[in-house]
Amino acid sequence: MATSRRVRRTLAAFTVAALLTAGCTLPAFAPRTEVEGAAAPTGSAPTWRPCPEVPDDLVGRGAPDMRYECARIAVPRDWGTGGGASTGPGAGETFEIALLRARSTKQRDRVGSLVINPGGPGGSGVDTAVYLSFGPQFGGLPTSITERFDIVGFDPRGVSRSSPVKCISDADLDASFGFDPDPASQSAFDGFVGLSQRIGRGCGDRYGDQLPLYGTEQAARDIDAVRAAVGDDKLTYLGYSYGTLLGATYAQLYPQRVRALVLDGAVDPQQRLVEGSESQARGFERAFNNFTRWCTANADRCPIAPDARAAVTSAIDKAKVSPVRGANGREATSGWVFYAVISSLYTEAGWQELAQAIDKLAEGDPKDVFRLADAYAGRGSDGRYSNLFDANLAINCADETEKPSREQIRQLQAEWRGKYPLFGPALAVGMLSCVEWPGGRDPYPTGRANGAPPIVVVGTTGDPATPYEQTPRLASMLGVGRVLTWEGEGHTAYPQTSCITNAVDAYLLDLSVPREGLRCPAR
């Protein structure tokens, strides 16, 4: 399941790091229960009820001053051209969109609702809203924000609790993540083609001509239904990673309904599949080089120093021929080692974890490799997967119009192996997932958000997953974007440093746009 041009990640990176440091675990949010009641139809006010999925003990440890309520709204499966009625697949039918609202008991001078999307695509905004509401001690939002806004998370269509897409077996997900990230022989390459075809057929058989309905433009129209449901005349929005693409699409569709958008970890919407995949290969390679330099300079904390690249490369190569078995017999194949590397590069805090995991793997213990890789994959300790990657493929592939041939992908695999030796081949081969995907396509718009107010676009110079170069491109495309730069490491920036936090908070609260060219130091 190689990484694609839009980041496959359940939560914003800072949230993951903060919770790992704090020793917290996310509650196992349940699917819809009867207590939540029926979904409110589009245009009507939803019924907000207590959220049975948020355990009292977790709230007590995290945010005792927050109150959580849940609701569901119904949206058209197909909004149609221009948001009008549709006569195509799904006409007259609806999806249910799950919402969570976190409201402080100390709320004062309420501005409105801050609607959040964590990216992915496939990440749960409901989960993320809970995390972010826990406050700065857990890496969440500042109290200046949580005491002025309702924090509203939603699961986009097809994701988690919102009419979830589920069509890939746990066995096929295991096979995909465990597959050689650089299948060098033709037979190995053909093996990944076959696996991609099997996954595509299974999803096509289940969802047929409705697969394009999970695309980004449809989901952006759902956001306007969320805005209306929470009673805001205009949208205030915080989108991370793929969530920046959702926000940018919303701004093009509804520029007059934008109050403030923060797009952090920017995706360049104008990139197509090949260009975007190469951009991400370049970004991960750059982040990995930064990791290796850190390792050399911090040998006391990096057990694979002085040559971390050689240690990681050797671990992957050895896993291709003789994978280490864990206590339960599970094998740490080259794919699982590779995804442990990918996972660890989303935060600078993950660098030391990666070094320790590779060191322990060399000693015959793959436990930490599995922990890192499983966190990325959304794989539970019981071997069961969330629907993160089912939704990820459905959304990414619905959006994607470019379809390189297998022969072109094979050629790019060799070319990128030379340019980006650790990540290039996997990013090339990963394009097969959408190439072999069935169904039509529903590309999102790419253009100016004429009539929208200034939109803050945040980029991190060391970001592996949405490389910094995409930040000014998104801002320029929108025409009203204002770039805010963090000279740091990892994926996404807000609210990791006081400089970034102060600039974003002022914008969200008072609509004060950061000055042109503002760059925030790493620390």
Buried (B, 14 or more C-beta within 10 A) or exposed (E): BBBBBBBBBBBBBBBBBBBBEBEBEBBEBEEBEEEBBEBBEBEEEBBBBEBBBBEEEBBEBBBEBBBBBBBBBBBBBBBBEEBEEBEBBBEEBBBBBBBBBBBBEEBEEEBBBBBBBBBBBBBBBBBBBBBBBBBBEBBBBBBBBBBBBBBBBBBBBBBBBBBBBBBBEEEBBBBBBBBBBBBEEEEBBEBBBEBBBBBBBBBBEBBEEBBBBBBBBBBBBBBBBBBBBBEBEBBBBBBBBBBBBBBBBBBBBBBEBBBBBBBBBBBBBBBBBBEBBBBBBBBBBBBBBBBBEBBEEEEEEBBBBEEBBEBBBBBBEBBBEEBBEBEEEBEBBBBBBBBBBBBBBBBBBBBBBBBBBBBBBBEEBBBBBBBBBBBBBBBEEEEEBBBBBBBBBBBBBBBBEBBBEBEBBBEBBEEBBEEBBBBBBBBBBBBBBBBBBBBEBBBBBBEBBEEBBBBBBBBBBBBBBBBBBBBBBBBBBBBBBBBBBBBBBBBBBBBBBEBBBBBBBBBBBEEEBBEEEBEBEBE
